[in-house]
Amino acid sequence: MPRISEITEDGGDPTLKSIFDKQREIFGDLLNPTKVMAHCPPILKAAQQLGQAIAQSGQLPKGMLPLVYLRVASINGCPF
């Protein structure tokens, strides 16, 4: 049982609705960090913007980023 409850419904919040809809379209469901950060939509939105900024920074070759995500998930024992 998680220590922090997971939010899976947007509750009418337009920020959550757009994020939830996009993740369900891309991944088929919500990612676990999204369900936890949904308790505070502004933090969730900022975290996503940070992730996008990292992906778009050009600091890593475009094909390397998915490999980094996979390796980090592997190190942490998370299925990816």
FENNORKA-V957212 format. One record per helix or strand. SS is the DSSP state (alpha for helix, beta for strand). FROM is the first residue (numbers start at 1). LEN is the number of residues. If there is no record, write none. Layout:
SS & FROM & LEN
SS & FROM & LEN
This chain:
alpha & 14 & 14
alpha & 32 & 6
alpha & 41 & 16
alpha & 64 & 12
